[in-house]
Amino acid sequence: MTVPDTGSSLDPTIQHPTRLALVAFLSGCAEADFKTVRERLQMSDSALSKTVAALETAEYVSVRKGYVGKRPRTWLALTFDGRRRLAAHLMALQSIADQARAQAQD
């Protein structure tokens, strides 16, 4: 099966379901603490850390570390570029779905 030409392409960095879930979650907020993201996405600390590291390297996600009282905290945020790339990826997915629907009606 071939993927139809959508005019824009799917983003390989966020094509993996875990990465897509993370950037989608972060797109709904200014920033979120690591624990909230971990619980919401039902991931282990190590799996989330690896996912965040990959997205931080690609500059989709920014990481801020600090303290609340004496307890260390980590906050995650989707960068402007990450938001832009997520929007383009979702548009490409929508285009694929629209084309499939149109072909099914033919």
C-alpha positions, 0 to 999 in steps of 0.5 A: 500500500502506498501513502498518497501524496498529501502535499506535506509529509508526516513528521518522522520525529513524532510519527511514533505513537508515544512521541505523538501522544507526548507532543499532543498532550503538551500542545494543550498547556503552557507546560506540565510537570514530569509526574503529571505527564507520566501519569497521564500518558501511563508511562514509566519514568525511563520510557518518558525520559527517553521520549523527552530526550529525543524530542528535546534533541529535535527541539520539539520540547523544552525541559526546565528544572527547578524546585518546589520547596526542597523537592526537585521538579522537572517541567516540560513544554512544547516549543514554538517549532514543536507546535508548528511541526505538530500542526503540520503533521496533523494536517498531513494525517487529516489529508491522508484520511480525507483522501482515503474517504474520497477513494472509498466513495468512488 
